[in-house]
Every structure is written in C-alpha cells, then in structure tokens.
Amino acid sequence: MTTKTSKSGTSGMIQIKLVRSAICTPLKYKRVVKGLGFTRLNQVIERPNTSAIRGMVKKVPHLVEIVG
C-alpha cells in the first residue's frame, strides 16, 4: 500500500531564525530581512525551499541561520 504525502509537509519548507539585529546594517540588508518576513529577534519562520528564498538567506548569512 502506498502512502500519500501531504502538501503541507515540511519536505519543501525551510525554517529560518533571525539571530542578529538588522539595526546597524545597510538598507539593502534591512529590506532582505523584512522581505523574508521577520519582525523580531529570535523569531523562527517557515518559508518554501525555493531558490529565491535561498538567495535571500545567502545575502544575509551573518544575520540569520537555517534551523531545519
């Protein structure tokens, strides 16, 4: 018997955590952090694992970390 995988599963999602503040960073980095959806420090958000999101995370690796 085959099992179904739901679309809401975590296989296509990535969890990102904001570990440093974007206060003293250039405006470009602030816009990337806001574009990812962060509103506060130590917040963990879940985004689809796409090349656009991976590129945004790659722009600010010193501010965010990939949790899972």
PEGIJO-V631789 format. One record per pair of residues at least 24 apart in sequence whose ideal C-beta (glycine too) atoms are under 10 Angstrom apart, sorted by the first residue. I is the first residue (numbers start at 1). GAP is how many residues later the second one is. Records with the same first field share a line. If there is no record, write none. Layout:
I: GAP + GAP
This chain:
10: 36 + 39 + 58
11: 38
12: 36 + 37 + 38
13: 33 + 34 + 35 + 36 + 40 + 55
14: 31 + 32 + 33 + 34 + 35 + 36 + 39 + 40 + 43 + 52 + 53 + 54
15: 29 + 30 + 31 + 32 + 34 + 50 + 51 + 52 + 53
16: 27 + 28 + 29 + 30 + 31 + 37 + 40 + 41 + 44 + 48 + 49 + 50 + 51 + 52
17: 24 + 25 + 26 + 27 + 28 + 46 + 47 + 48 + 49 + 50 + 51
18: 24 + 25 + 26 + 27 + 42 + 45 + 46 + 47
19: 24 + 43 + 44 + 45 + 46 + 48
20: 40 + 42 + 43 + 44 + 45
21: 42
22: 38 + 41 + 42
25: 35 + 37 + 38
28: 31 + 32
29: 30 + 31 + 33 + 34
30: 30 + 33
31: 25 + 28
32: 24 + 25 + 26 + 27 + 28 + 31 + 32
33: 26 + 27 + 30 + 31
35: 24
36: 24 + 27 + 28
38: 25 + 26
44: 24
